[in-house]
Amino acid sequence: MKYVYWEDEDMWIGYLEEYPDYWTQGESAEDLEENLRDIFAEFDAGNIPCVRRVAELEIK
């Protein structure tokens, strides 16, 4: 799964590309990835209501 991330001072910040409303952070890139996995698990389990997602629409 793709994610967007950046380093801001001493923290790594990011979000899953498919779920851009849900940002998380970590003290290292590895911590950030673990937190992103945790957020995905919450989405997958249905524990977060009204999740907005990004999708692609094919236009012909």
N, C-alpha and C positions, 0 to 999 in steps of 0.2 A: 504494500500500500504506500502510495506516495505521501510525503509530508513536506511542509514548508517550514524552514527554521532559520534562525539568525542568533548571533551572540550580541547581547546588550550588556555592556560592562562585564559583570562577573556571572551572568546567568545566560542559559540557552533557552530560547523561547520558540515555540512552534505549534503547529496545528496539522491535523490530517487534512489533506487536500480536499477530500470529499465532504468534510465537516468544518468549514472555515470559521464557524461561530464559536468553536470550542478550543481555546488556546490553553496551553499548559507550559510549564517551565521545568528546568532542572539545573543543578549546579555543574553538570557536565553533559556532553552530548549523549552519553550512555544513560544518564538519569532522565534526560528528556525523552529518549526513545522508550524507556520503561514506562514513563508517565503517559506517553501516547498509546502504548499498548493497553494500559489500564483504562483509558478513556474509550478505546475501541471495544474493550470487553463490556463496558457499561452500555454502549450503544447496542452491541450484539445481544445482550441479555434483555434489552428493552427497558432498562432501568431509568432512562432519561426520556421524558415525554416530549412530544412536539419537536423532534429534531429536524432542523432544516439541512438539506443536503445539496450538493452540486452534482449536476448531471449534464450530459451532452445530448443535444437534439440534432438529429440528422435532417438536413434540409436538401431536398432534391429539386 
